[in-house]
Amino acid sequence: MRLYLFACLSLSSALIGCSGDDQSSDTAGTSGTSTTSSSTSTGGVTTDASATDASTTDGTGSASASASASAGTSTTTSASGTNSTADATSTGDTTGVEPDLQASCEAACTKYVECDPVNRDFDFCVEECVAPWEPADELPGGCLAAVVDANQCVAASACGELDPDGCWTDAGVEDACFNPVCDEYGYAGEGECGEVLDCPGAVQELNCTDQGSCTCLENGVETGACTKENICQLYEDDVEALIKIAPRCCGWDW
């Protein structure tokens, strides 16, 4: 049985940078200007957020977490100074991102910001949530749906009950994305031959005729075609014949 080969991403970094481990705060100057920085890390993914809050010395100013240099910010000016704060509704450039993935990441990150507004940056969170799963059309069958389910699980959790790893496990992300169990079988006769790779959420079939015309099917939908003279005859003599032409004919790594 041949399995898909996929770059193995770390569990927690793929799921969005969830919990904060380290935080440091430095206060400088005597004019009421303070600088706060925080670093959050989950499974190797580090999120940095920084904020500078300039205020008068009357105690009305307050420090707030802001988006890092890579995230969008909104700036407001008032009598008490200038504040840079994270815009929890900004999602940056989402061109080409699979809509269900984008929406589920935004929902999960909204929950993280809600539960820890000081140490969470919405834009950075969404970016880190989406990146490991793009391009989505190259994921194993069932992987995208599992990731979306895991994100929705986080979004539906109460702040005191957040358990990203539990959501990941319950959604079956590990099996669907990194350890898909596939059935493989072939057939021949009645003027045709074929090879099928049946994995969770995706079925790939290379079907050929005795005349050498071959069609690539994914979940029953034609995605490619090629010709290979006497392929079914070759298949009768060599059960690997169809598998050998799958990369060239269909672009599949069987």
Beta strands, then each sheet from edge to edge (+ up, - down):
strand 1: 22-27
strand 2: 33-42
strand 3: 45-54
strand 4: 73-78
strand 5: 81-86
strand 6: 183-189
strand 7: 192-199
strand 8: 202-209
strand 9: 213-218
strand 10: 221-227
sheet 1: 1+ 2- 3+
sheet 2: 4+ 5-
sheet 3: 6+ 7- 8+ 9- 10+
end
